[in-house]
Amino acid sequence: MLHLKVIEVKEFIMVFDLPREEGTVKVRTWRELQRMDAKMIQFSIWKSEKLDELMRLAIDIKKSGGSARILEERFVF
């Protein structure tokens, strides 16, 4: 019988959208995501283990007129 040991590493996905006029906020957001070693899935979809930093960035995005959501990544199979 095969026994698998499950190692749980929590990763989070941030999905965000910013108005076109907010070019400086987009650049600042992109630089901050790179600084925290987040991995880009698509342009406005990023993955990271650093929930606190993602939450802080999501708040900044919302204050700038954008929208942001943070999801917990979970693979079922």
Backbone as XML, in Angstrom:
<?xml version="1.0"?>
<chain id="A" units="angstrom">
  <residue number="1" name="MET">
    <atom name="N" x="0.842" y="-1.184" z="0.000"/>
    <atom name="CA" x="0.000" y="0.000" z="0.000"/>
    <atom name="C" x="0.882" y="1.240" z="0.000"/>
  </residue>
  <residue number="2" name="LEU">
    <atom name="N" x="0.526" y="2.188" z="-0.804"/>
    <atom name="CA" x="1.285" y="3.424" z="-0.934"/>
    <atom name="C" x="0.793" y="4.450" z="0.077"/>
  </residue>
  <residue number="3" name="HIS">
    <atom name="N" x="1.711" y="4.992" z="0.862"/>
    <atom name="CA" x="1.366" y="6.034" z="1.834"/>
    <atom name="C" x="1.970" y="7.349" z="1.362"/>
  </residue>
  <residue number="4" name="LEU">
    <atom name="N" x="1.146" y="8.349" z="1.270"/>
    <atom name="CA" x="1.609" y="9.670" z="0.847"/>
    <atom name="C" x="1.585" y="10.618" z="2.024"/>
  </residue>
  <residue number="5" name="LYS">
    <atom name="N" x="2.642" y="11.357" z="2.159"/>
    <atom name="CA" x="2.686" y="12.383" z="3.197"/>
    <atom name="C" x="2.298" y="13.700" z="2.540"/>
  </residue>
  <residue number="6" name="VAL">
    <atom name="N" x="1.309" y="14.344" z="3.095"/>
    <atom name="CA" x="0.824" y="15.595" z="2.540"/>
    <atom name="C" x="1.540" y="16.749" z="3.230"/>
  </residue>
  <residue number="7" name="ILE">
    <atom name="N" x="2.203" y="17.560" z="2.445"/>
    <atom name="CA" x="2.845" y="18.762" z="2.959"/>
    <atom name="C" x="2.018" y="19.931" z="2.460"/>
  </residue>
  <residue number="8" name="GLU">
    <atom name="N" x="1.437" y="20.637" z="3.391"/>
    <atom name="CA" x="0.541" y="21.718" z="3.004"/>
    <atom name="C" x="1.269" y="23.053" z="3.018"/>
  </residue>
  <residue number="9" name="VAL">
    <atom name="N" x="1.357" y="23.651" z="1.862"/>
    <atom name="CA" x="1.905" y="24.988" z="1.713"/>
    <atom name="C" x="0.769" y="25.847" z="1.206"/>
  </residue>
  <residue number="10" name="LYS">
    <atom name="N" x="0.384" y="26.812" z="2.005"/>
    <atom name="CA" x="-0.724" y="27.673" z="1.595"/>
    <atom name="C" x="-0.226" y="28.703" z="0.594"/>
  </residue>
  <residue number="11" name="GLU">
    <atom name="N" x="-0.917" y="28.754" z="-0.510"/>
    <atom name="CA" x="-0.645" y="29.795" z="-1.492"/>
    <atom name="C" x="-1.950" y="30.511" z="-1.783"/>
  </residue>
  <residue number="12" name="PHE">
    <atom name="N" x="-1.814" y="31.760" z="-2.128"/>
    <atom name="CA" x="-2.970" y="32.610" z="-2.345"/>
    <atom name="C" x="-2.876" y="33.235" z="-3.724"/>
  </residue>
  <residue number="13" name="ILE">
    <atom name="N" x="-4.030" y="33.468" z="-4.312"/>
    <atom name="CA" x="-4.125" y="34.071" z="-5.637"/>
    <atom name="C" x="-4.793" y="35.438" z="-5.482"/>
  </residue>
  <residue number="14" name="MET">
    <atom name="N" x="-4.137" y="36.461" z="-6.013"/>
    <atom name="CA" x="-4.758" y="37.788" z="-6.025"/>
    <atom name="C" x="-5.154" y="38.114" z="-7.462"/>
  </residue>
  <residue number="15" name="VAL">
    <atom name="N" x="-6.411" y="38.495" z="-7.619"/>
    <atom name="CA" x="-6.954" y="38.920" z="-8.907"/>
    <atom name="C" x="-7.329" y="40.382" z="-8.747"/>
  </residue>
  <residue number="16" name="PHE">
    <atom name="N" x="-6.810" y="41.230" z="-9.621"/>
    <atom name="CA" x="-7.107" y="42.659" z="-9.468"/>
    <atom name="C" x="-7.372" y="43.312" z="-10.814"/>
  </residue>
  <residue number="17" name="ASP">
    <atom name="N" x="-7.996" y="44.481" z="-10.732"/>
    <atom name="CA" x="-8.284" y="45.279" z="-11.917"/>
    <atom name="C" x="-8.150" y="46.738" z="-11.521"/>
  </residue>
  <residue number="18" name="LEU">
    <atom name="N" x="-7.480" y="47.515" z="-12.354"/>
    <atom name="CA" x="-7.320" y="48.949" z="-12.112"/>
    <atom name="C" x="-7.830" y="49.726" z="-13.315"/>
  </residue>
  <residue number="19" name="PRO">
    <atom name="N" x="-8.404" y="50.897" z="-13.077"/>
    <atom name="CA" x="-8.845" y="51.733" z="-14.201"/>
    <atom name="C" x="-7.659" y="52.091" z="-15.106"/>
  </residue>
  <residue number="20" name="ARG">
    <atom name="N" x="-7.914" y="52.268" z="-16.378"/>
    <atom name="CA" x="-6.850" y="52.600" z="-17.341"/>
    <atom name="C" x="-6.079" y="53.855" z="-16.958"/>
  </residue>
  <residue number="21" name="GLU">
    <atom name="N" x="-6.753" y="54.790" z="-16.317"/>
    <atom name="CA" x="-6.110" y="56.063" z="-15.969"/>
    <atom name="C" x="-5.053" y="55.906" z="-14.880"/>
  </residue>
  <residue number="22" name="GLU">
    <atom name="N" x="-5.068" y="54.812" z="-14.180"/>
    <atom name="CA" x="-4.184" y="54.617" z="-13.033"/>
    <atom name="C" x="-2.878" y="53.919" z="-13.423"/>
  </residue>
  <residue number="23" name="GLY">
    <atom name="N" x="-2.165" y="54.473" z="-14.401"/>
    <atom name="CA" x="-0.917" y="53.870" z="-14.875"/>
    <atom name="C" x="0.154" y="53.785" z="-13.806"/>
  </residue>
  <residue number="24" name="THR">
    <atom name="N" x="0.288" y="54.838" z="-12.995"/>
    <atom name="CA" x="1.319" y="54.810" z="-11.953"/>
    <atom name="C" x="0.995" y="53.765" z="-10.884"/>
  </residue>
  <residue number="25" name="VAL">
    <atom name="N" x="-0.287" y="53.568" z="-10.590"/>
    <atom name="CA" x="-0.680" y="52.551" z="-9.610"/>
    <atom name="C" x="-0.397" y="51.160" z="-10.166"/>
  </residue>
  <residue number="26" name="LYS">
    <atom name="N" x="-0.620" y="50.966" z="-11.460"/>
    <atom name="CA" x="-0.327" y="49.670" z="-12.087"/>
    <atom name="C" x="1.159" y="49.335" z="-11.976"/>
  </residue>
  <residue number="27" name="VAL">
    <atom name="N" x="1.998" y="50.321" z="-12.254"/>
    <atom name="CA" x="3.446" y="50.103" z="-12.183"/>
    <atom name="C" x="3.862" y="49.830" z="-10.742"/>
  </residue>
  <residue number="28" name="ARG">
    <atom name="N" x="3.350" y="50.600" z="-9.808"/>
    <atom name="CA" x="3.673" y="50.397" z="-8.389"/>
    <atom name="C" x="3.219" y="49.011" z="-7.923"/>
  </residue>
  <residue number="29" name="THR">
    <atom name="N" x="2.030" y="48.593" z="-8.341"/>
    <atom name="CA" x="1.495" y="47.275" z="-7.978"/>
    <atom name="C" x="2.369" y="46.180" z="-8.555"/>
  </residue>
  <residue number="30" name="TRP">
    <atom name="N" x="2.734" y="46.283" z="-9.811"/>
    <atom name="CA" x="3.565" y="45.289" z="-10.476"/>
    <atom name="C" x="4.927" y="45.167" z="-9.777"/>
  </residue>
  <residue number="31" name="ARG">
    <atom name="N" x="5.533" y="46.314" z="-9.438"/>
    <atom name="CA" x="6.831" y="46.298" z="-8.746"/>
    <atom name="C" x="6.722" y="45.668" z="-7.360"/>
  </residue>
  <residue number="32" name="GLU">
    <atom name="N" x="5.646" y="45.976" z="-6.655"/>
    <atom name="CA" x="5.447" y="45.406" z="-5.316"/>
    <atom name="C" x="5.260" y="43.885" z="-5.393"/>
  </residue>
  <residue number="33" name="LEU">
    <atom name="N" x="4.521" y="43.410" z="-6.370"/>
    <atom name="CA" x="4.330" y="41.971" z="-6.544"/>
    <atom name="C" x="5.658" y="41.282" z="-6.848"/>
  </residue>
  <residue number="34" name="GLN">
    <atom name="N" x="6.490" y="41.902" z="-7.654"/>
    <atom name="CA" x="7.807" y="41.337" z="-7.943"/>
    <atom name="C" x="8.692" y="41.347" z="-6.699"/>
  </residue>
  <residue number="35" name="ARG">
    <atom name="N" x="8.628" y="42.409" z="-5.924"/>
    <atom name="CA" x="9.431" y="42.513" z="-4.708"/>
    <atom name="C" x="9.105" y="41.393" z="-3.726"/>
  </residue>
  <residue number="36" name="MET">
    <atom name="N" x="7.832" y="41.009" z="-3.644"/>
    <atom name="CA" x="7.440" y="39.952" z="-2.717"/>
    <atom name="C" x="7.566" y="38.554" z="-3.330"/>
  </residue>
  <residue number="37" name="ASP">
    <atom name="N" x="8.214" y="38.472" z="-4.500"/>
    <atom name="CA" x="8.433" y="37.200" z="-5.200"/>
    <atom name="C" x="7.143" y="36.484" z="-5.577"/>
  </residue>
  <residue number="38" name="ALA">
    <atom name="N" x="6.105" y="37.260" z="-5.859"/>
    <atom name="CA" x="4.854" y="36.665" z="-6.341"/>
    <atom name="C" x="5.074" y="36.166" z="-7.766"/>
  </residue>
  <residue number="39" name="LYS">
    <atom name="N" x="4.328" y="35.163" z="-8.143"/>
    <atom name="CA" x="4.439" y="34.587" z="-9.484"/>
    <atom name="C" x="3.234" y="34.997" z="-10.321"/>
  </residue>
  <residue number="40" name="MET">
    <atom name="N" x="3.504" y="35.534" z="-11.509"/>
    <atom name="CA" x="2.421" y="35.970" z="-12.380"/>
    <atom name="C" x="1.810" y="34.768" z="-13.094"/>
  </residue>
  <residue number="41" name="ILE">
    <atom name="N" x="0.486" y="34.650" z="-12.991"/>
    <atom name="CA" x="-0.257" y="33.620" z="-13.723"/>
    <atom name="C" x="-0.748" y="34.223" z="-15.031"/>
  </residue>
  <residue number="42" name="GLN">
    <atom name="N" x="-1.370" y="35.384" z="-14.934"/>
    <atom name="CA" x="-1.733" y="36.234" z="-16.063"/>
    <atom name="C" x="-1.463" y="37.656" z="-15.592"/>
  </residue>
  <residue number="43" name="PHE">
    <atom name="N" x="-1.620" y="38.635" z="-16.473"/>
    <atom name="CA" x="-1.199" y="39.990" z="-16.109"/>
    <atom name="C" x="-1.767" y="40.465" z="-14.775"/>
  </residue>
  <residue number="44" name="SER">
    <atom name="N" x="-3.030" y="40.264" z="-14.513"/>
    <atom name="CA" x="-3.617" y="40.757" z="-13.263"/>
    <atom name="C" x="-4.010" y="39.623" z="-12.312"/>
  </residue>
  <residue number="45" name="ILE">
    <atom name="N" x="-3.349" y="38.471" z="-12.471"/>
    <atom name="CA" x="-3.571" y="37.322" z="-11.584"/>
    <atom name="C" x="-2.208" y="36.841" z="-11.109"/>
  </residue>
  <residue number="46" name="TRP">
    <atom name="N" x="-1.983" y="36.948" z="-9.798"/>
    <atom name="CA" x="-0.684" y="36.625" z="-9.218"/>
    <atom name="C" x="-0.823" y="35.658" z="-8.060"/>
  </residue>
  <residue number="47" name="LYS">
    <atom name="N" x="0.214" y="34.841" z="-7.824"/>
    <atom name="CA" x="0.214" y="33.839" z="-6.756"/>
    <atom name="C" x="1.357" y="34.128" z="-5.786"/>
  </residue>
  <residue number="48" name="SER">
    <atom name="N" x="1.057" y="33.995" z="-4.474"/>
    <atom name="CA" x="2.079" y="34.211" z="-3.453"/>
    <atom name="C" x="1.694" y="33.478" z="-2.174"/>
  </residue>
  <residue number="49" name="GLU">
    <atom name="N" x="2.692" y="33.186" z="-1.348"/>
    <atom name="CA" x="2.461" y="32.607" z="-0.027"/>
    <atom name="C" x="2.279" y="33.700" z="1.028"/>
  </residue>
  <residue number="50" name="LYS">
    <atom name="N" x="2.535" y="34.947" z="0.673"/>
    <atom name="CA" x="2.570" y="36.062" z="1.631"/>
    <atom name="C" x="1.215" y="36.766" z="1.710"/>
  </residue>
  <residue number="51" name="LEU">
    <atom name="N" x="0.313" y="36.185" z="2.471"/>
    <atom name="CA" x="-1.052" y="36.703" z="2.563"/>
    <atom name="C" x="-1.092" y="38.129" z="3.098"/>
  </residue>
  <residue number="52" name="ASP">
    <atom name="N" x="-0.337" y="38.431" z="4.137"/>
    <atom name="CA" x="-0.364" y="39.783" z="4.711"/>
    <atom name="C" x="0.025" y="40.844" z="3.688"/>
  </residue>
  <residue number="53" name="GLU">
    <atom name="N" x="1.059" y="40.557" z="2.901"/>
    <atom name="CA" x="1.493" y="41.527" z="1.894"/>
    <atom name="C" x="0.473" y="41.653" z="0.768"/>
  </residue>
  <residue number="54" name="LEU">
    <atom name="N" x="-0.133" y="40.540" z="0.377"/>
    <atom name="CA" x="-1.184" y="40.598" z="-0.652"/>
    <atom name="C" x="-2.369" y="41.417" z="-0.162"/>
  </residue>
  <residue number="55" name="MET">
    <atom name="N" x="-2.739" y="41.238" z="1.106"/>
    <atom name="CA" x="-3.879" y="41.995" z="1.654"/>
    <atom name="C" x="-3.580" y="43.491" z="1.682"/>
  </residue>
  <residue number="56" name="ARG">
    <atom name="N" x="-2.370" y="43.852" z="2.074"/>
    <atom name="CA" x="-1.985" y="45.266" z="2.091"/>
    <atom name="C" x="-2.046" y="45.853" z="0.685"/>
  </residue>
  <residue number="57" name="LEU">
    <atom name="N" x="-1.560" y="45.104" z="-0.289"/>
    <atom name="CA" x="-1.578" y="45.565" z="-1.677"/>
    <atom name="C" x="-3.004" y="45.651" z="-2.214"/>
  </residue>
  <residue number="58" name="ALA">
    <atom name="N" x="-3.846" y="44.694" z="-1.863"/>
    <atom name="CA" x="-5.252" y="44.717" z="-2.292"/>
    <atom name="C" x="-5.965" y="45.956" z="-1.747"/>
  </residue>
  <residue number="59" name="ILE">
    <atom name="N" x="-5.669" y="46.324" z="-0.509"/>
    <atom name="CA" x="-6.259" y="47.534" z="0.081"/>
    <atom name="C" x="-5.809" y="48.765" z="-0.694"/>
  </residue>
  <residue number="60" name="ASP">
    <atom name="N" x="-4.519" y="48.844" z="-1.036"/>
    <atom name="CA" x="-4.003" y="49.974" z="-1.828"/>
    <atom name="C" x="-4.687" y="50.051" z="-3.192"/>
  </residue>
  <residue number="61" name="ILE">
    <atom name="N" x="-4.888" y="48.896" z="-3.822"/>
    <atom name="CA" x="-5.558" y="48.862" z="-5.126"/>
    <atom name="C" x="-6.980" y="49.398" z="-4.997"/>
  </residue>
  <residue number="62" name="LYS">
    <atom name="N" x="-7.696" y="48.967" z="-3.972"/>
    <atom name="CA" x="-9.083" y="49.430" z="-3.774"/>
    <atom name="C" x="-9.127" y="50.926" z="-3.474"/>
  </residue>
  <residue number="63" name="LYS">
    <atom name="N" x="-8.173" y="51.428" z="-2.711"/>
    <atom name="CA" x="-8.118" y="52.868" z="-2.414"/>
    <atom name="C" x="-7.858" y="53.688" z="-3.674"/>
  </residue>
  <residue number="64" name="SER">
    <atom name="N" x="-7.237" y="53.064" z="-4.672"/>
    <atom name="CA" x="-6.929" y="53.752" z="-5.932"/>
    <atom name="C" x="-8.054" y="53.634" z="-6.949"/>
  </residue>
  <residue number="65" name="GLY">
    <atom name="N" x="-9.199" y="53.064" z="-6.537"/>
    <atom name="CA" x="-10.338" y="52.967" z="-7.440"/>
    <atom name="C" x="-10.438" y="51.643" z="-8.178"/>
  </residue>
  <residue number="66" name="GLY">
    <atom name="N" x="-9.572" y="50.704" z="-7.848"/>
    <atom name="CA" x="-9.601" y="49.408" z="-8.506"/>
    <atom name="C" x="-10.353" y="48.375" z="-7.684"/>
  </residue>
  <residue number="67" name="SER">
    <atom name="N" x="-10.303" y="47.147" z="-8.146"/>
    <atom name="CA" x="-10.907" y="46.041" z="-7.397"/>
    <atom name="C" x="-9.853" y="44.959" z="-7.213"/>
  </residue>
  <residue number="68" name="ALA">
    <atom name="N" x="-9.952" y="44.228" z="-6.107"/>
    <atom name="CA" x="-8.991" y="43.162" z="-5.827"/>
    <atom name="C" x="-9.673" y="42.085" z="-4.997"/>
  </residue>
  <residue number="69" name="ARG">
    <atom name="N" x="-9.338" y="40.849" z="-5.312"/>
    <atom name="CA" x="-9.841" y="39.690" z="-4.579"/>
    <atom name="C" x="-8.657" y="38.783" z="-4.283"/>
  </residue>
  <residue number="70" name="ILE">
    <atom name="N" x="-8.679" y="38.148" z="-3.126"/>
    <atom name="CA" x="-7.639" y="37.184" z="-2.770"/>
    <atom name="C" x="-8.318" y="35.845" z="-2.514"/>
  </residue>
  <residue number="71" name="LEU">
    <atom name="N" x="-7.832" y="34.827" z="-3.203"/>
    <atom name="CA" x="-8.381" y="33.477" z="-3.093"/>
    <atom name="C" x="-7.321" y="32.558" z="-2.511"/>
  </residue>
  <residue number="72" name="GLU">
    <atom name="N" x="-7.763" y="31.546" z="-1.789"/>
    <atom name="CA" x="-6.835" y="30.529" z="-1.304"/>
    <atom name="C" x="-6.745" y="29.432" z="-2.349"/>
  </residue>
  <residue number="73" name="GLU">
    <atom name="N" x="-5.532" y="29.131" z="-2.775"/>
    <atom name="CA" x="-5.345" y="28.100" z="-3.781"/>
    <atom name="C" x="-5.489" y="26.724" z="-3.117"/>
  </residue>
  <residue number="74" name="ARG">
    <atom name="N" x="-6.269" y="25.879" z="-3.748"/>
    <atom name="CA" x="-6.466" y="24.523" z="-3.210"/>
    <atom name="C" x="-6.705" y="23.576" z="-4.373"/>
  </residue>
  <residue number="75" name="PHE">
    <atom name="N" x="-5.864" y="22.597" z="-4.470"/>
    <atom name="CA" x="-6.017" y="21.571" z="-5.494"/>
    <atom name="C" x="-6.761" y="20.395" z="-4.880"/>
  </residue>
  <residue number="76" name="VAL">
    <atom name="N" x="-7.772" y="19.929" z="-5.546"/>
    <atom name="CA" x="-8.548" y="18.799" z="-5.056"/>
    <atom name="C" x="-7.955" y="17.492" z="-5.594"/>
  </residue>
  <residue number="77" name="PHE">
    <atom name="N" x="-7.520" y="17.513" z="-6.833"/>
    <atom name="CA" x="-6.964" y="16.301" z="-7.424"/>
    <atom name="C" x="-5.916" y="16.672" z="-8.437"/>
  </residue>
</chain>
